[in-house]
């Protein structure tokens, strides 16, 4: 994507603007894996370095990363009319040093890259458990008087002799309903 900006080049020998119609900055159409992950990690790093960083500061750092990683070409030339090679240092020196121009390119970069960088973070945050509203107080309440526990009554288990219990399941010898002791009694 090409973004038209005011000419950032030094004036020519006559003191005139080298590119009266402005310069062009070319942004890559999409960030590759490394660049997108770098941008996401920038958000985390800014917050770790400064827990009080505002959302505006975090977004500004993100846009700066978009420019450093997203600019792949431009029409900038030096005082001898020689093309200035695009590099991180050159981007910082020529583009980021001119906030008005950098904001124009930054807005275009935000449009191109925000979906790939920010939306996955929002989706991940949305899938984590959201806070559940709780009705009423969460404070412990005090009882006015402690309750004493009553002892439980003894259980009433009786002992039942088991020698006269009949078996209703089949026996290995094929005879089913009664145990051998009851068959002989009957």
N, C-alpha and C positions, 0 to 999 in steps of 0.2 A: 504494500500500500504506500502510495506516495503522498506526502504531506507538504503543502506549500507553506513556507515561512519567509519572514523578512530576511534579507541578505545579511549573513553573519560575517562575510568575508571582509578583509581590510580593504579600504578604498584603493582604487587604481592610482597610477602615477599622477593623474590630473586631479586626484582628490574626490573622484566620483564613485558612486556605488557600483561595484563590479557587476552585480545582477539586479538591475532596477526592478525586474519582475519578481525578484525574490529567489531564494534557494529552495531546493527540494530535498527532503529527508525521506528515505525509503525504509519502511518497517517490514520485517519478515511477516508473512501472512499469519503464521501461528508459531507459538513457542514450542521448541522441542522438549523432550522429557526433562533434560537437565535444567533448561532455562525455567520451565514451569515449576519444577521442584525448588529451584533456587528462589524464585519469587515467593512461593509458599513459606519456605524456611525463613525468609526475610521477615515475614509477619511475626513469626514465633520469636526470632532473635531480638527484634525491636522491643517486644513486650518483656522478654527476659532481661534485657539490658536496662530497660526503664519501665518498671511496673506501672508508673504513672503516665506513660505515653498515651496521648489521646487518640481517638479513632482517626482524626485528621492527620496526625503525625505518622501513624501506621500506614494510612493510604498514600501519603506523600512518599514514604520510603518505598512502597510497592511500585508507584509510578516511576520513581527513579530507577528501580531495577528493570522495569519494562524498557526504559530508554537504553540503559547500558547493555541489555541483552537483546533488545529488539531491533535496534538501528543496524541496518546492513549496508546502507549506502547513503550518499549525499552529494551535493554539488559544491561543497565548500572548497575553497582554494586559499592558499596563503598569499603573502604580499608579492610573491614572484609569479603569481597565477598558476602555481603548481597545485594539483589536487591534494587535499589533506586526506590521508588514509584513515578509514574508520577504525577506531580502537577504543577500548574503555577509557584510556587516558584522554584521547581526543574528544570523545563524547563529553566527558566531564569538563574538559578545558573549553570547548567551544559551545556546546549545546546547554549543558547544565549551568554554566556560568552566566547564561542569559535567561533568567526565569520566565520572562514573557514569552519568548520563543519556545522554551522547553515545555511550558504549559500547553501550548498548541499541539506539539508533538505528543506530549503526555496524554492529552485527552483522546487523541486518535489511538494511542497504544492501549489506553484503558478500554476503549470500545473493542479492540481486537483481542485482548488477552484476559480480561476480567472473568469471562465465562469459564475459561480453562483453569484459572487459578483460584478464584474465589468461590465459585459454585460448589466444587467438591468439598471445600472446607465447610460451607454452610450446610451441605447435605449431611456431612459427618456429624456436625454439631446438632442438627435436627434429629438424627437417629439416636443420639445418646439420650438417656432418660431425662425427660423434661421434669422440672420441679413440679411436685404435686401440691396444690393448695390444700392447706389443712385448716378446717374450721375449728375455732376455739383455741384455747391456750395450750401450749406444749409444756408449760411449767408443771412441776410436780405439785400435787395438792396435799395438804396436811389433814390428817384425820383429827377430829376434835378429841376423841378418847380412844385409846387402844382397845381393841376387842380381845377378850381372852378366848382361847380355843377350848372347846369342850372335848373331853376324851371320847373316842368312838366306842360304841357298844361292842362287846365281844361277838364274834361271828357264830352263827348257829350251823356248823357243819356236823352232820351225823356220819357215823361210820356205817357203811353198807357192806355186808359180806359179799365177796365176789365169786364164791365157788358155785353159786346156783344161777349164774348168768348164762343165758343161752346164746349161742353164736348163730347168727343168721346168714353169714357168708358161707359160700361153698367150701368144703374141706378138700384137702388134696386128694383124698381117696374117692372123691366124687359124691359122697353122701353129704347133703347140704344142711338142712335146717338146724339140727340140734347137736350140741357138743356131745362127745362120747359119754360123759357122766350122766347127762340127762336122758340119753337114749336107753341106757341100761335101767334107769329109774322108771321109765315109762312103759 
